[in-house]
Amino acid sequence: EIKVLPLSFKEFLDFAKLDDNMNGEDKFIEYIRYGGMPGIISLKNEEDIYENAIKGIYNTVFMKDVIERNKLVDATLLEKILRFLMSNIGSLISAKKISDFLTSQGTKVTHNTVLNYLTMLENAYLIYKVPRYDIKGKELLKTLEKYYIVDTGIRNVILGFRNTDFGHLIENIVYFELLRRGYEVTIGKTDSLEVDFIATNSNDKKYIQVTYSMLDNSVKNRELKVLRSINDNYEKTILTMDKIYNNTSEEGIKIKYLIDFLME
């Protein structure tokens, strides 16, 4: 079995043939909006055709890979769960949280049923579950995970593209970039603080925070505080869309411009 992910940002630039006059940030927004499905990137300038193609992929995977493979599946419930996950990428989620939300919306469902449906979606590679790791206790935690959608283009076509989601969308992109680079990825917990990603392979470990902007000092201090609280010597990095901080460091914590990181 060879697992294949959608295009990285660097690969997207080769496939998309964007206008040379576009700056790096505009190209990155195109990537966030349209995703990395290589076969249909060329259709992005024809909005209706592109959306139909994305919906075709979504329906094929959704109908064929999930519903047809699992008996007694409620397709409507499955889609409600998937839409909830798409709306909450990068947020801590439990099966009980999903079941409580759906029940409050008039769809009564147990958390065990939600767990089964989450497994179906994971097995179809539509969503990826990221467990939490207690840095001080050195163990995986059994409650509350994060979920990421395999392609932001699918998510944006189904839910609509909203600029207010940028923080979570870039987190989604960084998660898959770390997978492409061969890392096993978890979320870190240290006391009451949360590290966005712990990326580990046989030779290395990195702690990574992802934030859209740190121009507000309170945000900057919050992101630095999380990494300062980890008492080991592994690399600690903040990824941000603020060019002003590019390739700087504070107290040994690296700060990188996100687009440069993706182009490495």
C-alpha atoms as a printed R data frame, in Angstrom:
    type eleno elety resid chain resno       x      y       z
1   ATOM     1    CA   GLU     A     1   0.000  0.000   0.000
2   ATOM     2    CA   ILE     A     2   1.366  3.387  -1.009
3   ATOM     3    CA   LYS     A     3  -0.459  6.350   0.502
4   ATOM     4    CA   VAL     A     4  -0.619  9.343  -1.831
5   ATOM     5    CA   LEU     A     5  -1.548 12.839  -0.678
6   ATOM     6    CA   PRO     A     6  -2.831 15.774  -2.745
7   ATOM     7    CA   LEU     A     7  -0.245 18.215  -4.091
8   ATOM     8    CA   SER     A     8   1.967 20.172  -1.735
9   ATOM     9    CA   PHE     A     9   2.124 23.948  -2.235
10  ATOM    10    CA   LYS     A    10   5.447 23.567  -4.045
11  ATOM    11    CA   GLU     A    11   3.951 20.947  -6.396
12  ATOM    12    CA   PHE     A    12   0.798 23.026  -6.860
13  ATOM    13    CA   LEU     A    13   2.896 25.862  -8.309
14  ATOM    14    CA   ASP     A    14   4.149 23.504 -11.025
15  ATOM    15    CA   PHE     A    15   0.678 22.207 -11.867
16  ATOM    16    CA   ALA     A    16  -1.366 25.407 -11.603
17  ATOM    17    CA   LYS     A    17   0.628 27.587 -14.025
18  ATOM    18    CA   LEU     A    18  -0.224 30.777 -12.174
19  ATOM    19    CA   ASP     A    19   0.386 34.296 -13.455
20  ATOM    20    CA   ASP     A    20   4.042 35.239 -12.918
21  ATOM    21    CA   ASN     A    21   2.901 38.656 -11.731
22  ATOM    22    CA   MET     A    22   1.147 37.143  -8.704
23  ATOM    23    CA   ASN     A    23   3.087 37.424  -5.449
24  ATOM    24    CA   GLY     A    24   3.760 34.448  -3.195
25  ATOM    25    CA   GLU     A    25   0.924 35.205  -0.823
26  ATOM    26    CA   ASP     A    26  -1.667 35.453  -3.619
27  ATOM    27    CA   LYS     A    27  -0.454 32.112  -4.983
28  ATOM    28    CA   PHE     A    28  -0.753 30.605  -1.514
29  ATOM    29    CA   ILE     A    29  -4.344 31.857  -1.193
30  ATOM    30    CA   GLU     A    30  -5.082 30.153  -4.523
31  ATOM    31    CA   TYR     A    31  -3.670 26.933  -3.068
32  ATOM    32    CA   ILE     A    32  -5.757 27.248   0.092
33  ATOM    33    CA   ARG     A    33  -8.886 27.934  -1.921
34  ATOM    34    CA   TYR     A    34  -8.556 25.317  -4.672
35  ATOM    35    CA   GLY     A    35  -6.596 22.592  -2.908
36  ATOM    36    CA   GLY     A    36  -4.205 20.110  -4.462
37  ATOM    37    CA   MET     A    37  -6.124 17.603  -6.593
38  ATOM    38    CA   PRO     A    38  -3.715 17.410  -9.567
39  ATOM    39    CA   GLY     A    39  -6.220 16.304 -12.185
40  ATOM    40    CA   ILE     A    40  -8.481 19.330 -11.823
41  ATOM    41    CA   ILE     A    41  -6.193 22.222 -10.897
42  ATOM    42    CA   SER     A    42  -6.239 23.338 -14.540
43  ATOM    43    CA   LEU     A    43 -10.017 23.825 -14.260
44  ATOM    44    CA   LYS     A    44  -9.864 26.396 -11.468
45  ATOM    45    CA   ASN     A    45 -10.395 29.348 -13.817
46  ATOM    46    CA   GLU     A    46 -13.683 27.806 -14.947
47  ATOM    47    CA   GLU     A    47 -15.468 27.946 -11.602
48  ATOM    48    CA   ASP     A    48 -18.552 25.880 -12.456
49  ATOM    49    CA   ILE     A    49 -16.583 23.081 -14.110
50  ATOM    50    CA   TYR     A    50 -14.062 23.048 -11.248
51  ATOM    51    CA   GLU     A    51 -16.784 22.846  -8.589
52  ATOM    52    CA   ASN     A    52 -18.553 20.037 -10.425
53  ATOM    53    CA   ALA     A    53 -15.278 18.120 -10.680
54  ATOM    54    CA   ILE     A    54 -14.563 18.534  -6.947
55  ATOM    55    CA   LYS     A    55 -18.112 17.490  -6.070
56  ATOM    56    CA   GLY     A    56 -17.660 14.477  -8.320
57  ATOM    57    CA   ILE     A    57 -14.559 13.418  -6.373
58  ATOM    58    CA   TYR     A    58 -16.351 14.044  -3.080
59  ATOM    59    CA   ASN     A    59 -19.412 12.035  -4.094
60  ATOM    60    CA   THR     A    60 -17.349  9.180  -5.520
61  ATOM    61    CA   VAL     A    61 -15.248  8.813  -2.380
62  ATOM    62    CA   PHE     A    62 -18.210  9.470  -0.127
63  ATOM    63    CA   MET     A    63 -20.652  7.146  -1.886
64  ATOM    64    CA   LYS     A    64 -18.295  4.443  -3.119
65  ATOM    65    CA   ASP     A    65 -15.508  4.255  -0.559
66  ATOM    66    CA   VAL     A    66 -17.592  4.871   2.533
67  ATOM    67    CA   ILE     A    67 -21.238  3.993   2.046
68  ATOM    68    CA   GLU     A    68 -20.851  0.993  -0.265
69  ATOM    69    CA   ARG     A    69 -18.155 -0.549   1.924
70  ATOM    70    CA   ASN     A    70 -20.135 -0.320   5.144
71  ATOM    71    CA   LYS     A    71 -23.490 -1.968   5.705
72  ATOM    72    CA   LEU     A    72 -26.374 -0.201   7.436
73  ATOM    73    CA   VAL     A    73 -24.838  3.257   7.013
74  ATOM    74    CA   ASP     A    74 -27.114  6.293   7.310
75  ATOM    75    CA   ALA     A    75 -25.766  8.464   4.481
76  ATOM    76    CA   THR     A    76 -27.428 11.615   5.813
77  ATOM    77    CA   LEU     A    77 -25.913 11.158   9.271
78  ATOM    78    CA   LEU     A    78 -22.507 10.395   7.795
79  ATOM    79    CA   GLU     A    79 -22.547 13.624   5.801
80  ATOM    80    CA   LYS     A    80 -23.633 15.636   8.849
81  ATOM    81    CA   ILE     A    81 -20.665 14.269  10.788
82  ATOM    82    CA   LEU     A    82 -18.289 15.042   7.925
83  ATOM    83    CA   ARG     A    83 -19.633 18.587   7.588
84  ATOM    84    CA   PHE     A    84 -19.173 19.096  11.340
85  ATOM    85    CA   LEU     A    85 -15.537 18.002  11.038
86  ATOM    86    CA   MET     A    86 -14.973 20.265   8.038
87  ATOM    87    CA   SER     A    87 -16.373 23.202  10.001
88  ATOM    88    CA   ASN     A    88 -14.146 22.449  12.980
89  ATOM    89    CA   ILE     A    89 -10.761 21.526  11.507
90  ATOM    90    CA   GLY     A    90  -8.024 22.261  14.002
91  ATOM    91    CA   SER     A    91 -10.395 22.214  16.983
92  ATOM    92    CA   LEU     A    92 -10.333 19.674  19.788
93  ATOM    93    CA   ILE     A    93 -13.166 17.236  19.156
94  ATOM    94    CA   SER     A    94 -14.593 14.121  20.774
95  ATOM    95    CA   ALA     A    95 -17.279 11.710  19.580
96  ATOM    96    CA   LYS     A    96 -19.435 12.885  22.495
97  ATOM    97    CA   LYS     A    97 -19.068 16.509  21.416
98  ATOM    98    CA   ILE     A    98 -20.274 15.596  17.925
99  ATOM    99    CA   SER     A    99 -23.168 13.483  19.209
100 ATOM   100    CA   ASP     A   100 -24.240 16.244  21.623
101 ATOM   101    CA   PHE     A   101 -24.171 18.817  18.803
102 ATOM   102    CA   LEU     A   102 -26.148 16.646  16.376
103 ATOM   103    CA   THR     A   103 -28.679 15.753  19.080
104 ATOM   104    CA   SER     A   104 -29.160 19.465  19.828
105 ATOM   105    CA   GLN     A   105 -29.858 19.935  16.092
106 ATOM   106    CA   GLY     A   106 -32.555 17.264  16.123
107 ATOM   107    CA   THR     A   107 -30.480 14.238  15.019
108 ATOM   108    CA   LYS     A   108 -30.267 11.913  17.992
109 ATOM   109    CA   VAL     A   109 -27.153  9.741  17.809
110 ATOM   110    CA   THR     A   110 -24.941  7.963  20.337
111 ATOM   111    CA   HIS     A   111 -21.250  8.675  20.641
112 ATOM   112    CA   ASN     A   112 -20.495  5.008  19.787
113 ATOM   113    CA   THR     A   113 -22.273  5.448  16.451
114 ATOM   114    CA   VAL     A   114 -20.258  8.625  15.843
115 ATOM   115    CA   LEU     A   115 -17.042  6.721  16.610
116 ATOM   116    CA   ASN     A   116 -17.948  4.078  14.028
117 ATOM   117    CA   TYR     A   117 -18.667  6.711  11.392
118 ATOM   118    CA   LEU     A   118 -15.429  8.564  12.138
119 ATOM   119    CA   THR     A   119 -13.532  5.321  11.541
120 ATOM   120    CA   MET     A   120 -15.280  4.904   8.177
121 ATOM   121    CA   LEU     A   121 -14.248  8.419   7.116
122 ATOM   122    CA   GLU     A   122 -10.663  7.817   8.241
123 ATOM   123    CA   ASN     A   123 -10.498  4.532   6.316
124 ATOM   124    CA   ALA     A   124 -11.570  6.405   3.170
125 ATOM   125    CA   TYR     A   125  -8.757  8.964   3.769
126 ATOM   126    CA   LEU     A   126 -11.214 11.853   3.741
127 ATOM   127    CA   ILE     A   127 -10.235 12.881   7.255
128 ATOM   128    CA   TYR     A   128  -7.135 12.330   9.347
129 ATOM   129    CA   LYS     A   129  -7.253 12.043  13.124
130 ATOM   130    CA   VAL     A   130  -4.398 13.530  15.166
131 ATOM   131    CA   PRO     A   131  -4.094 12.302  18.769
132 ATOM   132    CA   ARG     A   132  -2.918 14.373  21.729
133 ATOM   133    CA   TYR     A   133   0.347 13.636  23.495
134 ATOM   134    CA   ASP     A   134   1.072 14.588  27.100
135 ATOM   135    CA   ILE     A   135   4.615 15.964  26.895
136 ATOM   136    CA   LYS     A   136   5.292 15.760  30.623
137 ATOM   137    CA   GLY     A   137   3.541 12.425  31.169
138 ATOM   138    CA   LYS     A   138   5.038 11.033  27.939
139 ATOM   139    CA   GLU     A   139   1.859  9.232  26.867
140 ATOM   140    CA   LEU     A   140  -0.921  9.512  24.310
141 ATOM   141    CA   LEU     A   141  -4.165 10.824  25.747
142 ATOM   142    CA   LYS     A   142  -7.408  8.944  25.151
143 ATOM   143    CA   THR     A   143  -9.763 11.905  24.851
144 ATOM   144    CA   LEU     A   144 -10.052 14.862  22.493
145 ATOM   145    CA   GLU     A   145  -8.328 14.760  19.119
146 ATOM   146    CA   LYS     A   146  -8.092 17.068  16.136
147 ATOM   147    CA   TYR     A   147  -9.268 16.205  12.640
148 ATOM   148    CA   TYR     A   148  -7.997 17.548   9.324
149 ATOM   149    CA   ILE     A   149  -9.546 17.289   5.857
150 ATOM   150    CA   VAL     A   150  -7.400 15.705   3.163
151 ATOM   151    CA   ASP     A   151  -7.909 18.589   0.715
152 ATOM   152    CA   THR     A   152  -8.932 22.181   1.420
153 ATOM   153    CA   GLY     A   153 -10.457 22.487  -2.053
154 ATOM   154    CA   ILE     A   154 -13.054 19.835  -1.202
155 ATOM   155    CA   ARG     A   155 -13.836 21.563   2.068
156 ATOM   156    CA   ASN     A   156 -14.226 24.988   0.442
157 ATOM   157    CA   VAL     A   157 -16.555 23.715  -2.278
158 ATOM   158    CA   ILE     A   158 -18.777 21.921   0.238
159 ATOM   159    CA   LEU     A   159 -18.864 24.631   2.923
160 ATOM   160    CA   GLY     A   160 -17.916 27.768   0.987
161 ATOM   161    CA   PHE     A   161 -14.648 29.664   1.152
162 ATOM   162    CA   ARG     A   162 -14.420 32.043   4.118
163 ATOM   163    CA   ASN     A   163 -11.439 34.282   4.890
164 ATOM   164    CA   THR     A   164 -12.231 34.023   8.595
165 ATOM   165    CA   ASP     A   165 -11.105 30.372   8.498
166 ATOM   166    CA   PHE     A   166  -7.522 31.110   7.425
167 ATOM   167    CA   GLY     A   167  -5.992 30.228  10.792
168 ATOM   168    CA   HIS     A   168  -7.425 26.713  10.742
169 ATOM   169    CA   LEU     A   169  -6.863 26.239   7.018
170 ATOM   170    CA   ILE     A   170  -3.134 26.979   7.245
171 ATOM   171    CA   GLU     A   171  -2.916 24.604  10.210
172 ATOM   172    CA   ASN     A   172  -4.517 21.945   7.987
173 ATOM   173    CA   ILE     A   173  -1.895 22.601   5.298
174 ATOM   174    CA   VAL     A   174   1.037 22.422   7.734
175 ATOM   175    CA   TYR     A   175  -0.225 19.093   9.118
176 ATOM   176    CA   PHE     A   176  -0.179 17.448   5.687
177 ATOM   177    CA   GLU     A   177   3.171 19.034   4.815
178 ATOM   178    CA   LEU     A   178   4.671 17.368   7.892
179 ATOM   179    CA   LEU     A   179   3.204 14.017   6.815
180 ATOM   180    CA   ARG     A   180   4.742 14.478   3.359
181 ATOM   181    CA   ARG     A   181   8.128 15.039   4.975
182 ATOM   182    CA   GLY     A   182   7.906 11.697   6.743
183 ATOM   183    CA   TYR     A   183   6.936 12.802  10.243
184 ATOM   184    CA   GLU     A   184   4.511 11.164  12.615
185 ATOM   185    CA   VAL     A   185   2.382 14.005  13.968
186 ATOM   186    CA   THR     A   186   0.603 14.510  17.270
187 ATOM   187    CA   ILE     A   187  -0.805 17.470  19.187
188 ATOM   188    CA   GLY     A   188   1.147 18.374  22.311
189 ATOM   189    CA   LYS     A   189  -0.253 19.065  25.758
190 ATOM   190    CA   THR     A   190   1.849 20.596  28.512
191 ATOM   191    CA   ASP     A   191  -0.138 21.452  31.639
192 ATOM   192    CA   SER     A   192  -3.006 23.652  30.377
193 ATOM   193    CA   LEU     A   193  -1.159 24.724  27.198
194 ATOM   194    CA   GLU     A   194  -1.399 23.170  23.753
195 ATOM   195    CA   VAL     A   195   1.337 22.716  21.153
196 ATOM   196    CA   ASP     A   196  -0.123 22.657  17.643
197 ATOM   197    CA   PHE     A   197   2.157 19.883  16.373
198 ATOM   198    CA   ILE     A   198   4.855 17.532  17.595
199 ATOM   199    CA   ALA     A   199   6.550 16.123  14.491
200 ATOM   200    CA   THR     A   200   8.654 13.008  15.090
201 ATOM   201    CA   ASN     A   201  10.666 10.619  12.942
202 ATOM   202    CA   SER     A   202  13.463  8.161  13.686
203 ATOM   203    CA   ASN     A   203  16.094 10.929  13.713
204 ATOM   204    CA   ASP     A   204  14.323 14.073  14.815
205 ATOM   205    CA   LYS     A   205  11.612 15.788  16.801
206 ATOM   206    CA   LYS     A   206  10.178 19.270  16.258
207 ATOM   207    CA   TYR     A   207   7.619 21.380  18.124
208 ATOM   208    CA   ILE     A   208   5.606 23.651  15.848
209 ATOM   209    CA   GLN     A   209   3.113 26.439  16.480
210 ATOM   210    CA   VAL     A   210   1.035 27.782  13.573
211 ATOM   211    CA   THR     A   211  -0.555 31.222  13.686
212 ATOM   212    CA   TYR     A   212  -1.880 33.463  10.933
213 ATOM   213    CA   SER     A   213  -0.436 36.629  12.501
214 ATOM   214    CA   MET     A   214   1.618 37.616  15.536
215 ATOM   215    CA   LEU     A   215   1.450 41.381  15.038
216 ATOM   216    CA   ASP     A   216  -0.734 41.547  18.149
217 ATOM   217    CA   ASN     A   217   1.698 41.239  21.071
218 ATOM   218    CA   SER     A   218  -0.760 39.202  23.118
219 ATOM   219    CA   VAL     A   219  -0.858 36.571  20.342
220 ATOM   220    CA   LYS     A   220   2.920 36.606  19.999
221 ATOM   221    CA   ASN     A   221   3.415 36.165  23.748
222 ATOM   222    CA   ARG     A   222   0.865 33.343  23.831
223 ATOM   223    CA   GLU     A   223   2.583 31.401  21.054
224 ATOM   224    CA   LEU     A   224   6.028 31.903  22.598
225 ATOM   225    CA   LYS     A   225   4.769 30.925  26.057
226 ATOM   226    CA   VAL     A   226   3.633 27.512  24.835
227 ATOM   227    CA   LEU     A   227   7.048 26.637  23.386
228 ATOM   228    CA   ARG     A   228   8.949 28.160  26.315
229 ATOM   229    CA   SER     A   229   7.096 25.756  28.626
230 ATOM   230    CA   ILE     A   230   8.741 22.699  26.997
231 ATOM   231    CA   ASN     A   231  11.948 21.806  28.798
232 ATOM   232    CA   ASP     A   232  14.004 19.958  26.219
233 ATOM   233    CA   ASN     A   233  16.439 20.863  23.459
234 ATOM   234    CA   TYR     A   234  14.487 19.845  20.365
235 ATOM   235    CA   GLU     A   235  13.807 22.458  17.690
236 ATOM   236    CA   LYS     A   236  10.893 24.789  18.415
237 ATOM   237    CA   THR     A   237   9.360 26.841  15.601
238 ATOM   238    CA   ILE     A   238   6.510 29.284  15.045
239 ATOM   239    CA   LEU     A   239   5.118 29.455  11.504
240 ATOM   240    CA   THR     A   240   3.301 32.675  10.606
241 ATOM   241    CA   MET     A   241   2.140 34.695   7.600
242 ATOM   242    CA   ASP     A   242   3.944 37.774   8.965
243 ATOM   243    CA   LYS     A   243   6.989 38.397   6.762
244 ATOM   244    CA   ILE     A   244   8.379 40.829   9.323
245 ATOM   245    CA   TYR     A   245   9.434 37.933  11.565
246 ATOM   246    CA   ASN     A   246  10.974 35.773   8.857
247 ATOM   247    CA   ASN     A   247  14.038 33.798   9.944
248 ATOM   248    CA   THR     A   248  14.238 35.482  13.322
249 ATOM   249    CA   SER     A   249  14.359 33.822  16.716
250 ATOM   250    CA   GLU     A   250  13.477 34.630  20.307
251 ATOM   251    CA   GLU     A   251  14.983 32.729  23.225
252 ATOM   252    CA   GLY     A   252  16.033 29.953  20.846
253 ATOM   253    CA   ILE     A   253  12.565 29.671  19.287
254 ATOM   254    CA   LYS     A   254  12.672 29.999  15.492
255 ATOM   255    CA   ILE     A   255  10.087 32.140  13.698
256 ATOM   256    CA   LYS     A   256   9.538 31.399  10.005
257 ATOM   257    CA   TYR     A   257   7.432 32.825   7.232
258 ATOM   258    CA   LEU     A   258   4.983 30.016   6.455
259 ATOM   259    CA   ILE     A   259   5.357 30.205   2.677
260 ATOM   260    CA   ASP     A   260   9.165 29.886   2.925
261 ATOM   261    CA   PHE     A   261   8.687 26.824   5.128
262 ATOM   262    CA   LEU     A   262   6.387 25.243   2.524
263 ATOM   263    CA   MET     A   263   8.935 25.948  -0.227
264 ATOM   264    CA   GLU     A   264  11.842 24.270   1.581
